[in-house]
Amino acid sequence: MALIDVEGVPVHLRQLTLEHLMASKESIQEILTRHYTRQLLHEIYKVFGSAGVIGNPMGFARNVGVGIKDFLSVSSKGILQSPSGLFTGIAQGSKSLLSNTVNAISSATTQFSKAAHKGIVAFTFDEHTTNMDGQRKGLDSGNKGLVNEFLEGLTGLLQSPIKGAEKHGLPGVLSGIAMGTAGLVARPMASIF
């Protein structure tokens, strides 16, 4: 679940208008269910396309599309004003296209790195970093720095076998060593992301 990160997805469901309906409760439920299920199926690609783990390609396309639209509309308005307006319009449109493209690339990279960070933290099953709900506690890897995260991972490598032994005996020691080693590698990687 840590890899599923979807924000700001523009899902639009069309309304259902029923006039002078005389039907049973079950029939109305069936009509509503069928209509909104169909609407959701038509919009589900937006949800999957906005997943952070793949860099939010829908957001990328939306941002680049805005840049292209601005480029074309400002350039066409410039040509209608005067010949020199064409060059001004192309310059302004190019600026918008460039800024929206850079924004799209930056946003996609950020979404991907946030999803990778969440995946690494979830992979290490770090109890100090996440609580039972998976929400972040006071330790924030991005602000602690690479050296501190390495030291935290080293501490986890030393503490995990002891905690495992207390809970499960010898098998707990082995799983604690594995989890501590994973944390030693993953915590600095999460900090880098």
mmCIF file of the C-alpha atoms, coordinates in Angstrom:
data_MODEL
# 
_entry.id   MODEL 
# 
loop_
_atom_site.group_PDB 
_atom_site.id 
_atom_site.type_symbol 
_atom_site.label_atom_id 
_atom_site.label_alt_id 
_atom_site.label_comp_id 
_atom_site.label_asym_id 
_atom_site.label_entity_id 
_atom_site.label_seq_id 
_atom_site.pdbx_PDB_ins_code 
_atom_site.Cartn_x 
_atom_site.Cartn_y 
_atom_site.Cartn_z 
_atom_site.occupancy 
_atom_site.B_iso_or_equiv 
_atom_site.pdbx_formal_charge 
_atom_site.auth_seq_id 
_atom_site.auth_comp_id 
_atom_site.auth_asym_id 
_atom_site.auth_atom_id 
_atom_site.pdbx_PDB_model_num 
ATOM 1   C CA . MET A 1 1   ? 0.000   0.000   0.000   1.00 0.00 ? 1   MET A CA 1 
ATOM 2   C CA . ALA A 1 2   ? 2.967   2.332   0.443   1.00 0.00 ? 2   ALA A CA 1 
ATOM 3   C CA . LEU A 1 3   ? 3.516   2.428   -3.310  1.00 0.00 ? 3   LEU A CA 1 
ATOM 4   C CA . ILE A 1 4   ? -0.049  3.478   -4.058  1.00 0.00 ? 4   ILE A CA 1 
ATOM 5   C CA . ASP A 1 5   ? 0.053   7.252   -3.973  1.00 0.00 ? 5   ASP A CA 1 
ATOM 6   C CA . VAL A 1 6   ? -2.580  9.026   -6.027  1.00 0.00 ? 6   VAL A CA 1 
ATOM 7   C CA . GLU A 1 7   ? -3.301  12.722  -5.554  1.00 0.00 ? 7   GLU A CA 1 
ATOM 8   C CA . GLY A 1 8   ? -5.373  15.255  -7.422  1.00 0.00 ? 8   GLY A CA 1 
ATOM 9   C CA . VAL A 1 9   ? -6.905  12.883  -9.947  1.00 0.00 ? 9   VAL A CA 1 
ATOM 10  C CA . PRO A 1 10  ? -9.658  14.660  -11.923 1.00 0.00 ? 10  PRO A CA 1 
ATOM 11  C CA . VAL A 1 11  ? -12.345 11.975  -11.959 1.00 0.00 ? 11  VAL A CA 1 
ATOM 12  C CA . HIS A 1 12  ? -15.606 13.222  -13.459 1.00 0.00 ? 12  HIS A CA 1 
ATOM 13  C CA . LEU A 1 13  ? -18.779 11.183  -13.138 1.00 0.00 ? 13  LEU A CA 1 
ATOM 14  C CA . ARG A 1 14  ? -21.777 12.210  -15.215 1.00 0.00 ? 14  ARG A CA 1 
ATOM 15  C CA . GLN A 1 15  ? -24.990 12.757  -13.375 1.00 0.00 ? 15  GLN A CA 1 
ATOM 16  C CA . LEU A 1 16  ? -27.930 10.456  -13.718 1.00 0.00 ? 16  LEU A CA 1 
ATOM 17  C CA . THR A 1 17  ? -31.273 12.124  -14.276 1.00 0.00 ? 17  THR A CA 1 
ATOM 18  C CA . LEU A 1 18  ? -34.372 10.078  -13.596 1.00 0.00 ? 18  LEU A CA 1 
ATOM 19  C CA . GLU A 1 19  ? -37.737 11.721  -14.151 1.00 0.00 ? 19  GLU A CA 1 
ATOM 20  C CA . HIS A 1 20  ? -41.139 10.393  -13.208 1.00 0.00 ? 20  HIS A CA 1 
ATOM 21  C CA . LEU A 1 21  ? -39.625 7.127   -12.111 1.00 0.00 ? 21  LEU A CA 1 
ATOM 22  C CA . MET A 1 22  ? -41.943 4.540   -10.725 1.00 0.00 ? 22  MET A CA 1 
ATOM 23  C CA . ALA A 1 23  ? -39.916 1.535   -9.705  1.00 0.00 ? 23  ALA A CA 1 
ATOM 24  C CA . SER A 1 24  ? -39.044 -0.586  -6.743  1.00 0.00 ? 24  SER A CA 1 
ATOM 25  C CA . LYS A 1 25  ? -36.135 0.192   -4.444  1.00 0.00 ? 25  LYS A CA 1 
ATOM 26  C CA . GLU A 1 26  ? -34.151 -2.711  -5.907  1.00 0.00 ? 26  GLU A CA 1 
ATOM 27  C CA . SER A 1 27  ? -34.684 -1.470  -9.472  1.00 0.00 ? 27  SER A CA 1 
ATOM 28  C CA . ILE A 1 28  ? -33.506 2.018   -8.574  1.00 0.00 ? 28  ILE A CA 1 
ATOM 29  C CA . GLN A 1 29  ? -30.441 0.582   -6.826  1.00 0.00 ? 29  GLN A CA 1 
ATOM 30  C CA . GLU A 1 30  ? -29.661 -1.494  -9.903  1.00 0.00 ? 30  GLU A CA 1 
ATOM 31  C CA . ILE A 1 31  ? -29.985 1.537   -12.194 1.00 0.00 ? 31  ILE A CA 1 
ATOM 32  C CA . LEU A 1 32  ? -27.711 3.639   -9.962  1.00 0.00 ? 32  LEU A CA 1 
ATOM 33  C CA . THR A 1 33  ? -25.154 0.859   -9.562  1.00 0.00 ? 33  THR A CA 1 
ATOM 34  C CA . ARG A 1 34  ? -25.029 0.156   -13.293 1.00 0.00 ? 34  ARG A CA 1 
ATOM 35  C CA . HIS A 1 35  ? -24.719 3.846   -14.215 1.00 0.00 ? 35  HIS A CA 1 
ATOM 36  C CA . TYR A 1 36  ? -21.975 4.756   -11.737 1.00 0.00 ? 36  TYR A CA 1 
ATOM 37  C CA . THR A 1 37  ? -20.068 1.521   -12.278 1.00 0.00 ? 37  THR A CA 1 
ATOM 38  C CA . ARG A 1 38  ? -19.932 2.327   -15.983 1.00 0.00 ? 38  ARG A CA 1 
ATOM 39  C CA . GLN A 1 39  ? -18.832 5.891   -15.218 1.00 0.00 ? 39  GLN A CA 1 
ATOM 40  C CA . LEU A 1 40  ? -16.085 4.675   -12.874 1.00 0.00 ? 40  LEU A CA 1 
ATOM 41  C CA . LEU A 1 41  ? -14.825 2.185   -15.434 1.00 0.00 ? 41  LEU A CA 1 
ATOM 42  C CA . HIS A 1 42  ? -14.536 5.005   -17.983 1.00 0.00 ? 42  HIS A CA 1 
ATOM 43  C CA . GLU A 1 43  ? -12.493 7.094   -15.513 1.00 0.00 ? 43  GLU A CA 1 
ATOM 44  C CA . ILE A 1 44  ? -10.362 4.379   -13.871 1.00 0.00 ? 44  ILE A CA 1 
ATOM 45  C CA . TYR A 1 45  ? -7.484  4.881   -16.307 1.00 0.00 ? 45  TYR A CA 1 
ATOM 46  C CA . LYS A 1 46  ? -6.985  8.324   -14.765 1.00 0.00 ? 46  LYS A CA 1 
ATOM 47  C CA . VAL A 1 47  ? -6.488  6.790   -11.328 1.00 0.00 ? 47  VAL A CA 1 
ATOM 48  C CA . PHE A 1 48  ? -3.952  4.235   -12.555 1.00 0.00 ? 48  PHE A CA 1 
ATOM 49  C CA . GLY A 1 49  ? -2.276  6.807   -14.788 1.00 0.00 ? 49  GLY A CA 1 
ATOM 50  C CA . SER A 1 50  ? -1.815  9.155   -11.834 1.00 0.00 ? 50  SER A CA 1 
ATOM 51  C CA . ALA A 1 51  ? -0.026  6.645   -9.637  1.00 0.00 ? 51  ALA A CA 1 
ATOM 52  C CA . GLY A 1 52  ? 3.126   8.046   -8.101  1.00 0.00 ? 52  GLY A CA 1 
ATOM 53  C CA . VAL A 1 53  ? 5.033   4.790   -8.499  1.00 0.00 ? 53  VAL A CA 1 
ATOM 54  C CA . ILE A 1 54  ? 5.114   5.272   -12.268 1.00 0.00 ? 54  ILE A CA 1 
ATOM 55  C CA . GLY A 1 55  ? 5.731   9.023   -12.081 1.00 0.00 ? 55  GLY A CA 1 
ATOM 56  C CA . ASN A 1 56  ? 2.155   10.237  -12.628 1.00 0.00 ? 56  ASN A CA 1 
ATOM 57  C CA . PRO A 1 57  ? 2.036   10.084  -16.448 1.00 0.00 ? 57  PRO A CA 1 
ATOM 58  C CA . MET A 1 58  ? -1.437  11.663  -16.518 1.00 0.00 ? 58  MET A CA 1 
ATOM 59  C CA . GLY A 1 59  ? -0.140  14.716  -14.657 1.00 0.00 ? 59  GLY A CA 1 
ATOM 60  C CA . PHE A 1 60  ? 2.873   14.806  -16.970 1.00 0.00 ? 60  PHE A CA 1 
ATOM 61  C CA . ALA A 1 61  ? 0.633   14.763  -20.056 1.00 0.00 ? 61  ALA A CA 1 
ATOM 62  C CA . ARG A 1 62  ? -1.682  17.374  -18.538 1.00 0.00 ? 62  ARG A CA 1 
ATOM 63  C CA . ASN A 1 63  ? 1.213   19.784  -17.787 1.00 0.00 ? 63  ASN A CA 1 
ATOM 64  C CA . VAL A 1 64  ? 2.833   19.349  -21.201 1.00 0.00 ? 64  VAL A CA 1 
ATOM 65  C CA . GLY A 1 65  ? -0.590  19.743  -22.838 1.00 0.00 ? 65  GLY A CA 1 
ATOM 66  C CA . VAL A 1 66  ? -1.117  23.065  -21.067 1.00 0.00 ? 66  VAL A CA 1 
ATOM 67  C CA . GLY A 1 67  ? 2.298   24.223  -22.334 1.00 0.00 ? 67  GLY A CA 1 
ATOM 68  C CA . ILE A 1 68  ? 1.496   23.228  -25.917 1.00 0.00 ? 68  ILE A CA 1 
ATOM 69  C CA . LYS A 1 69  ? -1.929  24.890  -25.731 1.00 0.00 ? 69  LYS A CA 1 
ATOM 70  C CA . ASP A 1 70  ? -0.353  28.093  -24.388 1.00 0.00 ? 70  ASP A CA 1 
ATOM 71  C CA . PHE A 1 71  ? 2.314   28.021  -27.085 1.00 0.00 ? 71  PHE A CA 1 
ATOM 72  C CA . LEU A 1 72  ? -0.244  27.668  -29.875 1.00 0.00 ? 72  LEU A CA 1 
ATOM 73  C CA . SER A 1 73  ? -2.800  30.145  -28.515 1.00 0.00 ? 73  SER A CA 1 
ATOM 74  C CA . VAL A 1 74  ? -0.314  32.905  -27.612 1.00 0.00 ? 74  VAL A CA 1 
ATOM 75  C CA . SER A 1 75  ? 1.502   32.509  -30.938 1.00 0.00 ? 75  SER A CA 1 
ATOM 76  C CA . SER A 1 76  ? -1.738  32.669  -32.911 1.00 0.00 ? 76  SER A CA 1 
ATOM 77  C CA . LYS A 1 77  ? -2.898  35.770  -31.002 1.00 0.00 ? 77  LYS A CA 1 
ATOM 78  C CA . GLY A 1 78  ? 0.456   37.405  -31.728 1.00 0.00 ? 78  GLY A CA 1 
ATOM 79  C CA . ILE A 1 79  ? 0.211   36.837  -35.471 1.00 0.00 ? 79  ILE A CA 1 
ATOM 80  C CA . LEU A 1 80  ? -3.234  38.462  -35.544 1.00 0.00 ? 80  LEU A CA 1 
ATOM 81  C CA . GLN A 1 81  ? -1.878  41.626  -33.912 1.00 0.00 ? 81  GLN A CA 1 
ATOM 82  C CA . SER A 1 82  ? 1.126   42.351  -36.109 1.00 0.00 ? 82  SER A CA 1 
ATOM 83  C CA . PRO A 1 83  ? 4.152   40.702  -37.718 1.00 0.00 ? 83  PRO A CA 1 
ATOM 84  C CA . SER A 1 84  ? 6.292   41.717  -34.742 1.00 0.00 ? 84  SER A CA 1 
ATOM 85  C CA . GLY A 1 85  ? 3.578   40.329  -32.453 1.00 0.00 ? 85  GLY A CA 1 
ATOM 86  C CA . LEU A 1 86  ? 4.272   36.925  -33.974 1.00 0.00 ? 86  LEU A CA 1 
ATOM 87  C CA . PHE A 1 87  ? 7.789   36.932  -32.543 1.00 0.00 ? 87  PHE A CA 1 
ATOM 88  C CA . THR A 1 88  ? 6.566   38.189  -29.170 1.00 0.00 ? 88  THR A CA 1 
ATOM 89  C CA . GLY A 1 89  ? 3.843   35.524  -29.128 1.00 0.00 ? 89  GLY A CA 1 
ATOM 90  C CA . ILE A 1 90  ? 6.284   32.775  -30.055 1.00 0.00 ? 90  ILE A CA 1 
ATOM 91  C CA . ALA A 1 91  ? 8.653   33.935  -27.306 1.00 0.00 ? 91  ALA A CA 1 
ATOM 92  C CA . GLN A 1 92  ? 5.893   33.996  -24.663 1.00 0.00 ? 92  GLN A CA 1 
ATOM 93  C CA . GLY A 1 93  ? 4.440   30.688  -25.869 1.00 0.00 ? 93  GLY A CA 1 
ATOM 94  C CA . SER A 1 94  ? 7.883   29.064  -25.845 1.00 0.00 ? 94  SER A CA 1 
ATOM 95  C CA . LYS A 1 95  ? 8.432   30.306  -22.299 1.00 0.00 ? 95  LYS A CA 1 
ATOM 96  C CA . SER A 1 96  ? 5.140   28.741  -21.186 1.00 0.00 ? 96  SER A CA 1 
ATOM 97  C CA . LEU A 1 97  ? 5.884   25.495  -23.037 1.00 0.00 ? 97  LEU A CA 1 
ATOM 98  C CA . LEU A 1 98  ? 9.342   25.251  -21.497 1.00 0.00 ? 98  LEU A CA 1 
ATOM 99  C CA . SER A 1 99  ? 8.181   26.056  -17.962 1.00 0.00 ? 99  SER A CA 1 
ATOM 100 C CA . ASN A 1 100 ? 5.268   23.583  -18.143 1.00 0.00 ? 100 ASN A CA 1 
ATOM 101 C CA . THR A 1 101 ? 7.536   20.856  -19.547 1.00 0.00 ? 101 THR A CA 1 
ATOM 102 C CA . VAL A 1 102 ? 10.119  21.404  -16.801 1.00 0.00 ? 102 VAL A CA 1 
ATOM 103 C CA . ASN A 1 103 ? 7.299   21.401  -14.249 1.00 0.00 ? 103 ASN A CA 1 
ATOM 104 C CA . ALA A 1 104 ? 5.967   18.122  -15.681 1.00 0.00 ? 104 ALA A CA 1 
ATOM 105 C CA . ILE A 1 105 ? 9.381   16.447  -15.542 1.00 0.00 ? 105 ILE A CA 1 
ATOM 106 C CA . SER A 1 106 ? 10.026  17.751  -12.032 1.00 0.00 ? 106 SER A CA 1 
ATOM 107 C CA . SER A 1 107 ? 6.616   16.620  -10.799 1.00 0.00 ? 107 SER A CA 1 
ATOM 108 C CA . ALA A 1 108 ? 6.987   13.146  -12.330 1.00 0.00 ? 108 ALA A CA 1 
ATOM 109 C CA . THR A 1 109 ? 10.439  12.737  -10.793 1.00 0.00 ? 109 THR A CA 1 
ATOM 110 C CA . THR A 1 110 ? 9.190   13.905  -7.406  1.00 0.00 ? 110 THR A CA 1 
ATOM 111 C CA . GLN A 1 111 ? 6.216   11.525  -7.504  1.00 0.00 ? 111 GLN A CA 1 
ATOM 112 C CA . PHE A 1 112 ? 8.457   8.608   -8.442  1.00 0.00 ? 112 PHE A CA 1 
ATOM 113 C CA . SER A 1 113 ? 11.029  9.374   -5.737  1.00 0.00 ? 113 SER A CA 1 
ATOM 114 C CA . LYS A 1 114 ? 8.313   9.795   -3.066  1.00 0.00 ? 114 LYS A CA 1 
ATOM 115 C CA . ALA A 1 115 ? 6.845   6.434   -4.026  1.00 0.00 ? 115 ALA A CA 1 
ATOM 116 C CA . ALA A 1 116 ? 10.305  4.843   -3.973  1.00 0.00 ? 116 ALA A CA 1 
ATOM 117 C CA . HIS A 1 117 ? 10.975  6.336   -0.536  1.00 0.00 ? 117 HIS A CA 1 
ATOM 118 C CA . LYS A 1 118 ? 7.666   5.034   0.815   1.00 0.00 ? 118 LYS A CA 1 
ATOM 119 C CA . GLY A 1 119 ? 8.362   1.615   -0.684  1.00 0.00 ? 119 GLY A CA 1 
ATOM 120 C CA . ILE A 1 120 ? 11.790  1.409   0.899   1.00 0.00 ? 120 ILE A CA 1 
ATOM 121 C CA . VAL A 1 121 ? 10.472  2.485   4.290   1.00 0.00 ? 121 VAL A CA 1 
ATOM 122 C CA . ALA A 1 122 ? 7.659   -0.065  4.022   1.00 0.00 ? 122 ALA A CA 1 
ATOM 123 C CA . PHE A 1 123 ? 10.141  -2.735  2.911   1.00 0.00 ? 123 PHE A CA 1 
ATOM 124 C CA . THR A 1 124 ? 12.297  -2.274  6.017   1.00 0.00 ? 124 THR A CA 1 
ATOM 125 C CA . PHE A 1 125 ? 9.256   -2.500  8.323   1.00 0.00 ? 125 PHE A CA 1 
ATOM 126 C CA . ASP A 1 126 ? 10.907  0.204   10.440  1.00 0.00 ? 126 ASP A CA 1 
ATOM 127 C CA . GLU A 1 127 ? 8.813   0.585   13.589  1.00 0.00 ? 127 GLU A CA 1 
ATOM 128 C CA . HIS A 1 128 ? 10.513  3.844   14.552  1.00 0.00 ? 128 HIS A CA 1 
ATOM 129 C CA . THR A 1 129 ? 9.699   5.547   11.264  1.00 0.00 ? 129 THR A CA 1 
ATOM 130 C CA . THR A 1 130 ? 6.126   4.366   10.774  1.00 0.00 ? 130 THR A CA 1 
ATOM 131 C CA . ASN A 1 131 ? 3.363   3.648   13.233  1.00 0.00 ? 131 ASN A CA 1 
ATOM 132 C CA . MET A 1 132 ? 0.640   1.018   12.845  1.00 0.00 ? 132 MET A CA 1 
ATOM 133 C CA . ASP A 1 133 ? -1.316  3.170   10.366  1.00 0.00 ? 133 ASP A CA 1 
ATOM 134 C CA . GLY A 1 134 ? 1.716   3.674   8.144   1.00 0.00 ? 134 GLY A CA 1 
ATOM 135 C CA . GLN A 1 135 ? 1.777   7.383   8.922   1.00 0.00 ? 135 GLN A CA 1 
ATOM 136 C CA . ARG A 1 136 ? 5.040   9.173   9.515   1.00 0.00 ? 136 ARG A CA 1 
ATOM 137 C CA . LYS A 1 137 ? 6.140   9.834   13.082  1.00 0.00 ? 137 LYS A CA 1 
ATOM 138 C CA . GLY A 1 138 ? 8.696   12.373  14.217  1.00 0.00 ? 138 GLY A CA 1 
ATOM 139 C CA . LEU A 1 139 ? 11.596  10.860  12.263  1.00 0.00 ? 139 LEU A CA 1 
ATOM 140 C CA . ASP A 1 140 ? 11.699  12.246  8.753   1.00 0.00 ? 140 ASP A CA 1 
ATOM 141 C CA . SER A 1 141 ? 14.383  10.667  6.588   1.00 0.00 ? 141 SER A CA 1 
ATOM 142 C CA . GLY A 1 142 ? 14.500  13.532  4.137   1.00 0.00 ? 142 GLY A CA 1 
ATOM 143 C CA . ASN A 1 143 ? 15.514  16.024  6.811   1.00 0.00 ? 143 ASN A CA 1 
ATOM 144 C CA . LYS A 1 144 ? 17.922  13.887  8.838   1.00 0.00 ? 144 LYS A CA 1 
ATOM 145 C CA . GLY A 1 145 ? 20.657  13.507  6.263   1.00 0.00 ? 145 GLY A CA 1 
ATOM 146 C CA . LEU A 1 146 ? 22.467  10.587  4.758   1.00 0.00 ? 146 LEU A CA 1 
ATOM 147 C CA . VAL A 1 147 ? 24.996  10.116  7.579   1.00 0.00 ? 147 VAL A CA 1 
ATOM 148 C CA . ASN A 1 148 ? 22.307  10.126  10.263  1.00 0.00 ? 148 ASN A CA 1 
ATOM 149 C CA . GLU A 1 149 ? 20.238  7.614   8.299   1.00 0.00 ? 149 GLU A CA 1 
ATOM 150 C CA . PHE A 1 150 ? 23.275  5.353   7.941   1.00 0.00 ? 150 PHE A CA 1 
ATOM 151 C CA . LEU A 1 151 ? 23.842  5.564   11.711  1.00 0.00 ? 151 LEU A CA 1 
ATOM 152 C CA . GLU A 1 152 ? 20.143  4.839   12.340  1.00 0.00 ? 152 GLU A CA 1 
ATOM 153 C CA . GLY A 1 153 ? 20.429  1.815   10.040  1.00 0.00 ? 153 GLY A CA 1 
ATOM 154 C CA . LEU A 1 154 ? 23.528  0.648   11.915  1.00 0.00 ? 154 LEU A CA 1 
ATOM 155 C CA . THR A 1 155 ? 21.682  1.014   15.210  1.00 0.00 ? 155 THR A CA 1 
ATOM 156 C CA . GLY A 1 156 ? 18.819  -1.010  13.754  1.00 0.00 ? 156 GLY A CA 1 
ATOM 157 C CA . LEU A 1 157 ? 21.285  -3.677  12.634  1.00 0.00 ? 157 LEU A CA 1 
ATOM 158 C CA . LEU A 1 158 ? 22.477  -4.017  16.205  1.00 0.00 ? 158 LEU A CA 1 
ATOM 159 C CA . GLN A 1 159 ? 19.043  -3.797  17.868  1.00 0.00 ? 159 GLN A CA 1 
ATOM 160 C CA . SER A 1 160 ? 16.941  -5.911  15.498  1.00 0.00 ? 160 SER A CA 1 
ATOM 161 C CA . PRO A 1 161 ? 18.533  -9.288  16.387  1.00 0.00 ? 161 PRO A CA 1 
ATOM 162 C CA . ILE A 1 162 ? 18.079  -8.544  20.099  1.00 0.00 ? 162 ILE A CA 1 
ATOM 163 C CA . LYS A 1 163 ? 14.414  -7.601  19.644  1.00 0.00 ? 163 LYS A CA 1 
ATOM 164 C CA . GLY A 1 164 ? 13.900  -10.673 17.451  1.00 0.00 ? 164 GLY A CA 1 
ATOM 165 C CA . ALA A 1 165 ? 15.481  -12.927 20.076  1.00 0.00 ? 165 ALA A CA 1 
ATOM 166 C CA . GLU A 1 166 ? 13.237  -11.502 22.780  1.00 0.00 ? 166 GLU A CA 1 
ATOM 167 C CA . LYS A 1 167 ? 10.114  -12.183 20.732  1.00 0.00 ? 167 LYS A CA 1 
ATOM 168 C CA . HIS A 1 168 ? 10.876  -15.425 18.862  1.00 0.00 ? 168 HIS A CA 1 
ATOM 169 C CA . GLY A 1 169 ? 14.159  -16.901 20.099  1.00 0.00 ? 169 GLY A CA 1 
ATOM 170 C CA . LEU A 1 170 ? 16.744  -18.144 17.566  1.00 0.00 ? 170 LEU A CA 1 
ATOM 171 C CA . PRO A 1 171 ? 14.504  -17.682 14.488  1.00 0.00 ? 171 PRO A CA 1 
ATOM 172 C CA . GLY A 1 172 ? 13.914  -14.114 15.679  1.00 0.00 ? 172 GLY A CA 1 
ATOM 173 C CA . VAL A 1 173 ? 17.673  -13.502 15.791  1.00 0.00 ? 173 VAL A CA 1 
ATOM 174 C CA . LEU A 1 174 ? 18.008  -14.598 12.163  1.00 0.00 ? 174 LEU A CA 1 
ATOM 175 C CA . SER A 1 175 ? 15.073  -12.518 10.985  1.00 0.00 ? 175 SER A CA 1 
ATOM 176 C CA . GLY A 1 176 ? 16.377  -9.584  13.060  1.00 0.00 ? 176 GLY A CA 1 
ATOM 177 C CA . ILE A 1 177 ? 19.755  -9.804  11.314  1.00 0.00 ? 177 ILE A CA 1 
ATOM 178 C CA . ALA A 1 178 ? 18.007  -9.839  7.934   1.00 0.00 ? 178 ALA A CA 1 
ATOM 179 C CA . MET A 1 179 ? 15.773  -6.888  8.822   1.00 0.00 ? 179 MET A CA 1 
ATOM 180 C CA . GLY A 1 180 ? 18.676  -4.937  10.318  1.00 0.00 ? 180 GLY A CA 1 
ATOM 181 C CA . THR A 1 181 ? 20.793  -5.502  7.216   1.00 0.00 ? 181 THR A CA 1 
ATOM 182 C CA . ALA A 1 182 ? 17.927  -4.390  4.984   1.00 0.00 ? 182 ALA A CA 1 
ATOM 183 C CA . GLY A 1 183 ? 17.506  -1.264  7.122   1.00 0.00 ? 183 GLY A CA 1 
ATOM 184 C CA . LEU A 1 184 ? 21.234  -0.522  6.963   1.00 0.00 ? 184 LEU A CA 1 
ATOM 185 C CA . VAL A 1 185 ? 21.019  -0.405  3.174   1.00 0.00 ? 185 VAL A CA 1 
ATOM 186 C CA . ALA A 1 186 ? 17.489  0.942   2.760   1.00 0.00 ? 186 ALA A CA 1 
ATOM 187 C CA . ARG A 1 187 ? 17.504  3.865   5.203   1.00 0.00 ? 187 ARG A CA 1 
ATOM 188 C CA . PRO A 1 188 ? 20.317  5.747   3.411   1.00 0.00 ? 188 PRO A CA 1 
ATOM 189 C CA . MET A 1 189 ? 18.680  4.917   0.046   1.00 0.00 ? 189 MET A CA 1 
ATOM 190 C CA . ALA A 1 190 ? 15.371  6.331   1.300   1.00 0.00 ? 190 ALA A CA 1 
ATOM 191 C CA . SER A 1 191 ? 17.201  9.466   2.431   1.00 0.00 ? 191 SER A CA 1 
ATOM 192 C CA . ILE A 1 192 ? 18.742  9.837   -1.020  1.00 0.00 ? 192 ILE A CA 1 
ATOM 193 C CA . PHE A 1 193 ? 15.299  9.546   -2.630  1.00 0.00 ? 193 PHE A CA 1 
# 
